Amino acid sequence: MRDGDAAGPAREPIVTVGVPVWNGEAFLEQTLAALAAQSLTAIEVFVADNASTDGTRAIVERFAATDPRFHYLGSDANRGIPWNWNRLLDEARSPYFMWNAADDVARPGHLAACVAALDEHPEATIAFSRVRLIDAAGATVGAMDDDGLDFLSASPAGRLDLFLARRAYQVIGYGGVHRTSVLRAGGGLPPFYGGDIALATWSAVRAPWVQVPEQLFEARHHDEQMTKLQGGDPLHQQRMYRPGLRGPFAFPQWTLNTRLLVLAATTPSGAGERARAVCAVLRRWTLPNWRFFPFDVKRNLIRLARGRYVGAYHAT
């Protein structure tokens, strides 16, 4: 048993949990209560508030007042998604780190199981459990296609192909527990739309991941969540990640696709693996998402015709 697993919080945390939030009062209390109830008690929880205007701060401060593991990080302005996510990584004092969206729920054994999996597999850099999908009321509405994901025995290109084919996005955003030092070496969340996909691509071609077979994480689907951005205005998409972006045009889908291809082409495992990794991106990402490339062009042309160069944005 690790120090702090059952007998109360340890002096030093084993896992740092970072919760990025903007106006998250609807679900934040459930999210934080789930973290407080983790069977692994040797944790620290930082909530990074990206200039919320609702009751977010009051919710976090209630937890912090009674549980010293909880900490509030405020901001006087919304500085975009990567800034808010990465300042959480900067705060980590523990060997393991997890981002937890402000509307998702980690079941009590999630952190303990992921840490145990990483301890058992020192070659792996990320551990993640299976994911149940819930709605705004917390009712189960489905599950991710994540049964039997084997990232341990696959080659670097094979891991990338499996990640993209099965859309195993939980490795970054839905409860994936990272080795903090490796995540920092990767630079954290990149400053462009789809940066989580790029970060996972960078990680997949460098080291194995390990799956916990139980469903121990709940990802909430609702109308206000960030995952609904893909079909939106391209300039708005980019400004969520780079609030200071100027100019009338943005091509987030082209940018993301280019970054994925570059990451695949620079796989540190020899020419053969690099070629297979590039093929994986083309087959599993470029072709399935081809409709979004002309969409970027069309929306920019519409924006140009209407003279709509400036738009409001909000980011978690």
C-alpha positions, -999 to +999 in steps of 0.1 A: +000+000+000+013+035-009+016+060+019-017+079+021-038+054+003-062+046+031-050+063+063-054+099+053-035+123+031+002+119+029+026+148+034+036+146-003+010+140-030+012+111-054-011+126-080-018+162-089-053+167-104-057+199-125-093+211-131-095+238-158-128+257-156-147+287-170-182+293-157-185+257-145-209+260-116-234+236-131-213+205-126-181+216-108-193+206-073-200+170-085-166+169-101-147+181-070-168+159-047-157+129-068-121+138-064-124+143-027-139+108-025-110+091-043-097+059-026-062+073-032-061+101-007-025+113-013-035+139-039-036+176-045-063+193-066-058+226-083-088+244-099-077+269-125-105+295-130-102+313-163-120+344-152-155+329-145-184+352-139-206+327-121-203+309-088-172+288-097-149+305-072-173+301-043-177+264-050-139+258-050-134+279-019-159+258+000-139+227-008-106+244+000-119+257+034-124+221+046-099+201+027-063+213+024-057+192-007-079+217-027-065+249-041-080+278-062-061+295-090-079+327-102-073+349-132-083+385-139-089+377-176-096+347-199-062+338-214-073+308-235-074+271-230-037+261-232-026+288-207-052+277-182-045+240-187-007+244-186-006+265-154-021+235-137+007+213-149+032+240-136+017+237-101+022+199-099+045+186-071+037+149-076+051+122-099+017+117-116-007+143-131-042+142-144-064+168-161-100+165-150-126+186-170-149+206-147-180+185-159-165+150-157-165+125-128-137+102-117-152+072-098-136+065-064-110+039-076-099+057-108-067+074-095-056+044-074-060+020-104-042+042-128-012+047-104-010+010-098-010+004-136+019+028-141+038+013-112+034-022-127+044-009-162+073+015-158+077+016-196+043+033-199+038+070-196+000+073-194-026+051-177-063+055-183-095+036-174-125+029-196-150+057-199-188+057-194-207+086-211-233+105-191-257+133-198-263+166-179-284+148-153-257+121-147-276+093-165-256+068-185-260+074-223-233+051-236-196+043-235-165+050-254-152+024-279-125+015-255-128-022-247-095-040-249-072-012-260-036-026-261-010+001-263+016-020-245+026-044-272+021-022-303+049-004-321+051+034-320+032+037-353+008+010-342+000+029-310-007+060-331-029+041-355-049+025-326-053+059-308-067+076-340-088+046-352-105+041-318-106+078-309-091+070-275-091+107-265-094+098-228-056+094-227-054+132-225-087+148-216-109+121-200-089+110-170-056+099-184-029+098-156+005+110-169+040+108-156+044+145-147+080+147-160+071+132-194+041+155-198+063+185-191+089+173-215+062+172-242+053+209-235+019+203-221-011+213-241-001+229-275-016+264-283-039+255-311-072+239-318-070+201-313-039+204-293-049+174-272-048+152-303-014+165-311-002+159-276-014+124-277+003+119-311+036+131-296+032+107-267+020+077-287+051+075-309+074+078-279+062+053-253+035+028-245+003+035-225-016+012-202-053+007-199-072-001-167-100-025-178-127-012-155-150+018-163-138+042-137-143+076-154-175+094-165-174+119-194-204+142-195-220+151-228-241+184-227-248+213-249-222+238-236-191+216-237-160+224-257-161+192-278-189+208-299-164+233-314-153+213-345-182+225-367-180+261-355-165+293-368-127+287-375-115+321-361-135+315-330-119+280-327-084+295-329-091+323-305-102+298-278-066+287-278-049+320-287-070+349-275-046+374-289-049+361-324-053+390-349-063+390-385-095+379-404-086+343-412-079+310-394-075+275-406-077+253-375-083+220-393-055+225-417-032+236-388-040+205-368-036+181-397-002+196-406+009+193-369-001+157-368+018+149-400+049+167-387+048+148-354+043+115-372+072+123-397+095+130-367+088+098-348+121+089-331+120+052-341+136+050-376+124+056-412+101+027-413+081+037-382+080+073-394+065+062-427+039+040-410+031+068-385+025+092-414+002+067-431-017+063-398-024+100-397-034+101-434-057+071-431-072+076-396-073+114-394-069+132-428-093+111-448-120+107-422-120+145-416-116+157-451-149+176-451-136+200-425-108+213-447-130+229-474-153+240-445-124+261-431-120+277-465-157+283-469-162+299-435-132+322-440-146+333-474-180+340-457-162+360-430-143+380-456-175+388-475-192+399-444-163+418-429-167+399-396-131+400-383-137+401-346-157+377-325-162+370-288-147+339-272-147+321-239-124+293-230-119+269-201 
